[in-house]
Amino acid sequence: MLGIKNIERVKPGGLELVDRLIGVQRVTKVTKGGRAFGFSAIVVVGDEKGVVGFGLGKSKEVASAISKAIEDAKKNLVRVPVLNGSLPHEQSASYGGANVFIRPASHGTGLIAGGAVRAVLESAGIKDVLSKSKGSSNPHNVVKATVKALLNLRSAETIAIQRGVSLSKVFKG
């Protein structure tokens, strides 16, 4: 998913997943017989406890496009590190023309994020964060950049395992 190694994939069974619709676009295909309208929907699902996924669905009707997007999102669930309702460290990522920067915030700050970034972070269960989305505001690319940034996050336990040292040595050097 988005070309990142060491991601923990999650099966949707037994999870209380909440879906958030980010956007529905009407797409037009011009054919010999006139215009054929269809719909494209992008959805983010998550359990608000560190599991998040996004999906894209296309159909001739809005409702079926949304349901296809939800099914696609459930196939792409991943676990992201959440530390006391915030992030372990700051991270930035880009996808296409969209650049997303996320930074941990102290308890009570709230979710300072807009649009697609907010939906992804809420679905992941992150409550205190500062973020900025730069460049393209295309929701597809913003969602992918945000998920990429979340997947690049590493918890202290992960860093200790990768370095082969104890957890206390990670913090004390």
C-alpha positions in Angstrom: 0.0 0.0 0.0 1.6 3.3 -1.2 5.0 1.6 -1.5 5.8 1.4 2.2 7.4 -1.6 3.8 6.7 -3.1 7.3 3.0 -2.1 7.5 0.8 -4.1 9.7 -2.3 -5.1 7.7 -5.5 -5.7 9.7 -8.5 -8.0 8.9 -11.9 -6.3 9.2 -13.5 -9.1 11.1 -14.5 -8.3 14.7 -13.8 -4.5 14.4 -16.3 -1.8 15.0 -15.6 0.2 11.8 -16.9 3.7 11.2 -16.9 5.0 7.6 -16.6 8.6 6.6 -17.5 9.8 3.1 -14.8 12.2 1.9 -16.2 13.0 -1.6 -18.4 12.0 -4.4 -17.6 13.2 -7.9 -19.8 13.0 -11.0 -17.8 11.8 -13.9 -18.9 12.1 -17.6 -18.0 9.8 -20.5 -18.9 11.3 -23.9 -19.9 8.6 -26.3 -21.5 8.5 -29.7 -25.0 8.3 -28.2 -24.4 11.2 -25.8 -23.1 11.6 -22.3 -22.9 8.7 -19.9 -22.8 9.9 -16.2 -21.2 7.9 -13.5 -20.1 8.6 -9.9 -16.8 8.1 -8.1 -16.7 8.0 -4.2 -13.8 8.1 -1.8 -14.3 6.8 1.7 -12.2 6.3 4.8 -13.0 3.6 7.4 -11.4 3.1 10.8 -12.1 1.8 14.3 -10.9 5.0 16.0 -8.3 2.9 17.8 -5.4 3.0 15.4 -6.8 1.1 12.4 -7.6 3.0 9.2 -8.1 2.4 5.5 -9.3 4.2 2.4 -11.2 3.0 -0.7 -12.5 4.2 -4.0 -15.7 3.1 -5.6 -17.2 3.8 -9.0 -20.7 3.2 -10.3 -23.6 4.6 -12.2 -25.5 5.3 -8.9 -24.2 7.3 -5.9 -25.3 4.7 -3.3 -23.6 1.8 -5.0 -20.4 3.8 -5.6 -20.3 4.6 -1.8 -20.9 0.9 -0.9 -18.1 -0.2 -3.3 -15.8 2.3 -1.8 -16.5 1.1 1.7 -15.8 -2.5 0.7 -12.5 -1.4 -1.0 -11.5 0.5 2.2 -12.1 -2.6 4.4 -9.7 -4.6 2.2 -6.9 -1.9 2.8 -7.0 -1.6 6.6 -3.7 -0.9 8.3 -2.6 -0.2 11.9 -1.0 3.1 12.7 0.8 4.1 16.0 -1.3 6.3 18.2 0.3 7.6 21.4 -2.1 9.0 24.1 -4.5 10.2 21.4 -1.7 11.9 19.4 1.2 10.9 17.2 4.6 9.6 18.3 6.5 12.2 16.2 6.0 14.7 13.4 5.8 13.5 9.8 5.3 14.8 6.4 4.5 13.0 3.2 3.4 13.8 -0.4 1.4 12.0 -3.0 1.0 13.5 -6.4 0.7 17.2 -5.9 -0.6 17.0 -2.3 1.8 17.6 0.6 0.6 16.8 4.2 2.5 17.7 7.4 1.3 16.3 10.7 2.7 17.1 14.2 1.8 15.8 17.6 0.0 18.2 20.0 -0.5 18.3 23.7 -3.7 16.8 25.3 -6.7 19.0 24.8 -5.5 20.8 21.6 -8.0 18.9 19.4 -7.7 18.0 15.8 -6.4 21.0 13.9 -6.9 19.6 10.4 -9.1 20.3 7.4 -11.1 18.3 5.0 -9.7 15.0 3.9 -6.9 15.1 6.5 -9.4 15.5 9.3 -11.5 12.5 8.1 -8.4 10.2 8.0 -7.1 11.3 11.4 -10.5 11.0 13.0 -10.9 7.5 11.6 -7.5 6.5 13.0 -8.5 7.7 16.4 -6.1 10.6 16.6 -7.5 13.4 18.8 -4.7 15.9 19.3 -2.7 16.9 16.3 -1.6 19.9 14.2 -1.6 19.5 10.5 -1.1 21.4 7.3 -2.0 20.4 3.8 -0.1 22.1 1.0 -0.2 21.9 -2.7 -3.1 20.1 -4.4 -6.4 20.0 -2.5 -7.5 17.0 -4.6 -9.1 14.8 -1.9 -7.8 11.5 -3.5 -4.2 12.7 -3.3 -4.6 14.3 0.1 -6.0 11.1 1.6 -3.2 9.1 0.1 -0.6 11.5 1.4 -2.1 11.5 4.9 -2.2 7.7 5.0 1.4 7.6 3.7 2.5 10.0 6.5 0.7 7.8 9.1 2.3 4.7 7.8 5.8 6.3 8.0 5.3 6.9 11.7 7.3 4.6 14.0 6.5 4.0 17.7 9.3 3.8 20.3 8.8 0.0 20.6 9.3 -0.4 16.8 12.5 1.7 16.9 13.8 -0.3 19.8 13.2 -3.6 17.9 14.7 -2.3 14.7 17.9 -1.0 16.5 18.1 -4.1 18.7 18.3 -2.1 21.9 16.1 -1.8 25.0 13.2 0.7 25.1 14.9 2.8 27.8 18.1 3.1 25.7 15.9 4.6 22.8 14.9 7.5 25.1 18.1 8.0 27.1 20.5 7.5 24.1 
